[in-house]
Amino acid sequence: MRDQPDIFDLQNNLEKMAPLAERMRPRTLDEFIGQDAIVGSGSLLRRAIAADRLGSCIFYGPPGTGKTTLAHIIAENTHAAFVKLNAVTSGVADAKKVIEEARERLRVSGRRTYLLLDECHRWNKAQSDSVLQAIEQGYIIFIGSTTENPYASMTRAIVSRCRVFEFSRLKDTDIEKGLRRALADKERGLGSMRVRADDDAIKHLARTAAGDLRTALNALELAALTTTPSAEDGVIVIDRTAAEQSIQRKALGFDESMYYDIISAFIKSMRGSDSDAAVYWAERLIEAGADPMLVARRIVIHAAEDVGMADPHALVVAVSAMTAFEKIGLPEGRIPLTEAIIYVSEAPKSNSVVGALYSAEKAVKTVVHESVPVYLRDPNYKGEEKISGYKYPHDYGGWVEQQYLPDELVGSVFYTPSGNGFEKVVAERKAARKTLGGKK
């Protein structure tokens, strides 16, 4: 008679067959990697978890940064019941069932219930409203997990009843730590497979994973399973080539010095109005594993710093591209980023905004005391007599000559239009006002 599988080993077998990232999921806060600002020693969230007094909250951040893992750790460390739903596959009926069971559990045994809702931004208003009363009355403690900004993607009523914790992309050093832990762990990791990974391979996996530990771990496992053991000692050696193939990204030679050199080249190419070079260097950064939001932030800064008032629309385009990327992600999110790079690169240039800022900053630090002209003061301030003398510009057609700077800085000029692009119009307006002001 053929041996029958032991059904009691089913769960154990399923765990062994799970992807490496799932098997290596931290079980305690001490095993948790990264997010020191949220769960570091002495943090609010860590104290609340340790005391089993965590209230409703939302975990928000990129994939693979530990949101669901932390929720599971909470489940293991709490005396309350723990129920998990996914907003993609669950609806109002599922939520009502959880709430009814939670209410009965609280009545009978005094135990609270945690409701973990993955992809919580996918719930509509009706679904969200179905749990509001239960949250307020304490039947359930809500933990939402989402990659979308909850302030923009979720109903205000839910967000206002939760504390939002924002997760950041993991540092390369955090991911390297997770990879080395998986290589050494004989129970859940690759420790029993005699796998050795070169430092260069680990650094490449960490860098190209773009802050996502799950991606790096699964790539490491793929490399281990597809690499032929050495004929000499049976050791599976994962080198940089194997790492490149497993994570499906080409290693582009990206040490720390070159990283900053490429960023500098990207910025200077935009400033120099070479859109071809700027697009190239931006893609070089992204392909090498740099955070695309770094590129997005630099476009926004450049639009204000080096284009500025020469084309005010550049800032609008840049911010829109950054927002689009946050919503879309890779790879399609590179398209609006590229559009913004081309726009701001080809736009006329002026650093007059920065000049105005620095000049005003210097003046603020230089003037020891300034007095606000009497007619500019707040007429509603208590103890202040009714102020007269202020000329309301709209009563004069939109502009009237009047002193706005304090007496100590009369005549100071902080902003000087460059005459490029839209600033030609600005310069003409300023000149026209100056001419009108001279006619008294």
WORAFEN-V273446 format. One record per backbone hydrogen bond with DSSP energy under -1.0 kcal/mol. NH is the residue of the N-H (numbers start at 1). CO is the residue of the C=O. Records with the same first field share a line. If there is no record, write none. Layout:
NH: CO  CO
This chain:
9: 6
10: 7
13: 9
14: 10
15: 11
16: 12
17: 13
23: 19
24: 20
25: 22
38: 35
39: 35
40: 36
43: 40
47: 43
48: 44
49: 45
50: 46
51: 47
52: 49
53: 48
57: 142
58: 163
59: 144
60: 165
61: 146
70: 66
71: 67
72: 68
73: 69
74: 70
75: 71
76: 72
77: 73
81: 112
83: 114
85: 116
87: 118
90: 86
95: 91
96: 92
97: 93
98: 94
99: 95
100: 96
101: 97
102: 98
103: 99
104: 100
105: 101
106: 102
107: 103
108: 104
109: 105
114: 81
115: 141
116: 83
117: 143
118: 85
119: 145
120: 145
122: 119
123: 120
128: 124
129: 125
130: 126
131: 128
135: 131
136: 132
137: 133
139: 134
140: 134
141: 113
143: 115
144: 57
145: 117
146: 59
152: 149
153: 149
154: 150
159: 155
160: 156
161: 158
162: 159
163: 56
165: 58
167: 60
170: 211
175: 171
176: 172
177: 173
178: 174
179: 175
180: 176
181: 177
182: 178
183: 179
184: 180
185: 181
190: 182
191: 185
193: 190
196: 236
198: 238
202: 198
203: 199
204: 200
205: 201
206: 202
207: 203
208: 204
209: 205
210: 207
212: 209
213: 64
216: 212
217: 213
218: 214
219: 215
220: 216
221: 217
222: 218
223: 219
224: 220
225: 221
226: 222
230: 235
234: 230
236: 194
238: 196
243: 239
244: 240
245: 241
246: 242
247: 243
249: 244
259: 255
260: 256
261: 257
262: 258
263: 259
264: 260
265: 261
266: 262
267: 263
268: 264
269: 265
270: 266
271: 267
272: 268
273: 270
274: 269
278: 274
279: 275
280: 276
281: 277
282: 278
283: 279
284: 280
285: 281
286: 282
287: 283
288: 284
289: 286
290: 285
294: 291
296: 292
297: 293
298: 294
299: 295
300: 296
301: 297
302: 298
303: 299
304: 300
305: 301
306: 302
307: 302
308: 303
310: 307
311: 308
314: 311
317: 313
318: 314
319: 315
320: 316
321: 317
322: 318
323: 319
324: 320
325: 321
326: 322
327: 323
328: 324
329: 325
333: 329
334: 331
335: 332
337: 333
338: 334
339: 335
340: 336
341: 337
342: 338
343: 339
344: 340
345: 341
346: 342
350: 306
355: 351
356: 352
357: 353
358: 354
359: 355
360: 356
361: 357
362: 358
363: 359
364: 360
365: 361
366: 362
367: 363
376: 373
377: 374
381: 378
384: 381
395: 392
396: 393
398: 393
409: 406
410: 407
412: 409
422: 310
423: 420
424: 421
426: 422
427: 423
428: 424
429: 425
430: 426
431: 427
432: 428
433: 429
434: 430
435: 431
436: 432
437: 433
438: 434
439: 436
440: 438
